[in-house]
Amino acid sequence: MTSKQRAYLKGLAMTMDPIFQIGKNSLTPEFTKAVQEALDARELIKVSVLQNCLDDPRELADMVAERTRAQVVQVIGKKIILYKEGKDDKKKIVLPKA
């Protein structure tokens, strides 16, 4: 992913609300499955890491991205933005060319 594409996705994610929260249980298989389903449906999601989660948000982002085969767009504080290219052309986010 190029920096131009990453910047475009960051702009789209600015107005989004987090749809998942990572708490003290950290990453469970159920959480990973739910994120996978959301990425398949939406392509771009935002995840919030709660205060009671002791894990590093950057490491959590990398683990979720690896398990769901997604890309980490950005980690700011305790917010994680993930992107996974979808298969459905109708709902697809069109990224700018490199």
C-alpha positions as CSV (number, residue, x, y, z in Angstrom):
1,M,0.0,0.0,0.0
2,T,1.4,3.4,-1.0
3,S,1.4,6.4,1.3
4,K,-1.1,8.1,-1.0
5,Q,-3.5,5.2,-0.6
6,R,-2.9,5.1,3.2
7,A,-3.7,8.8,3.4
8,Y,-6.9,8.3,1.5
9,L,-8.0,5.5,3.9
10,K,-7.1,7.6,6.9
11,G,-9.3,10.3,5.6
12,L,-12.2,7.9,5.1
13,A,-11.7,6.5,8.6
14,M,-11.7,10.0,10.3
15,T,-15.5,10.1,10.4
16,M,-16.0,6.5,11.4
17,D,-16.8,5.3,14.9
18,P,-15.0,2.3,16.3
19,I,-17.1,-0.9,15.8
20,F,-15.0,-3.1,18.1
21,Q,-13.4,-2.7,21.5
22,I,-10.4,-4.7,22.8
23,G,-10.7,-5.0,26.6
24,K,-8.9,-6.9,29.4
25,N,-9.5,-10.3,27.6
26,S,-7.3,-9.0,24.7
27,L,-7.6,-11.0,21.5
28,T,-9.9,-14.0,21.6
29,P,-10.6,-16.3,18.7
30,E,-14.2,-15.0,18.7
31,F,-13.0,-11.4,18.5
32,T,-10.7,-12.3,15.6
33,K,-13.6,-14.1,13.8
34,A,-15.9,-11.0,14.3
35,V,-13.2,-8.7,12.9
36,Q,-12.8,-11.0,9.9
37,E,-16.5,-10.9,9.2
38,A,-16.6,-7.1,9.6
39,L,-13.7,-6.6,7.2
40,D,-15.4,-8.9,4.6
41,A,-18.5,-6.7,4.9
42,R,-17.0,-3.2,5.1
43,E,-13.3,-3.4,4.0
44,L,-12.3,-0.5,6.4
45,I,-12.9,-0.7,10.2
46,K,-11.8,1.1,13.3
47,V,-11.1,-0.7,16.6
48,S,-10.7,0.9,20.0
49,V,-8.4,-0.4,22.7
50,L,-9.9,0.2,26.1
51,Q,-7.9,1.5,29.1
52,N,-8.1,-1.9,30.9
53,C,-6.2,-3.6,28.1
54,L,-2.6,-3.9,29.1
55,D,-1.3,-4.9,25.7
56,D,0.4,-2.4,23.3
57,P,-2.1,-1.2,20.6
58,R,0.6,-1.5,17.9
59,E,1.3,-5.1,18.7
60,L,-2.5,-5.8,18.9
61,A,-3.0,-4.2,15.5
62,D,-0.2,-6.3,13.9
63,M,-1.6,-9.5,15.4
64,V,-5.2,-8.8,14.3
65,A,-3.9,-7.9,10.8
66,E,-1.9,-11.1,10.6
67,R,-4.8,-13.3,11.7
68,T,-7.3,-11.7,9.4
69,R,-4.9,-11.1,6.5
70,A,-5.7,-7.4,6.6
71,Q,-3.5,-4.3,6.5
72,V,-2.9,-1.9,9.4
73,V,-3.7,1.6,8.0
74,Q,-2.9,3.5,11.2
75,V,-2.5,3.2,14.9
76,I,-3.1,6.5,16.8
77,G,-3.2,6.3,20.6
78,K,-5.6,3.5,21.3
79,K,-7.4,3.5,17.9
80,I,-6.6,1.0,15.2
81,I,-7.7,1.3,11.6
82,L,-7.7,-1.9,9.5
83,Y,-8.2,-2.4,5.8
84,K,-8.8,-5.5,3.8
85,E,-9.6,-5.4,0.1
86,G,-13.1,-6.9,-0.5
87,K,-14.3,-9.2,-3.2
88,D,-17.6,-7.5,-3.9
89,D,-17.1,-4.9,-6.6
90,K,-20.3,-3.0,-5.7
91,K,-19.1,-2.0,-2.2
92,K,-15.5,-1.8,-3.0
93,I,-13.4,1.2,-1.8
94,V,-11.5,2.5,-4.9
95,L,-8.0,3.4,-3.8
96,P,-6.1,6.1,-5.7
97,K,-3.4,4.9,-8.1
98,A,0.2,4.8,-6.9
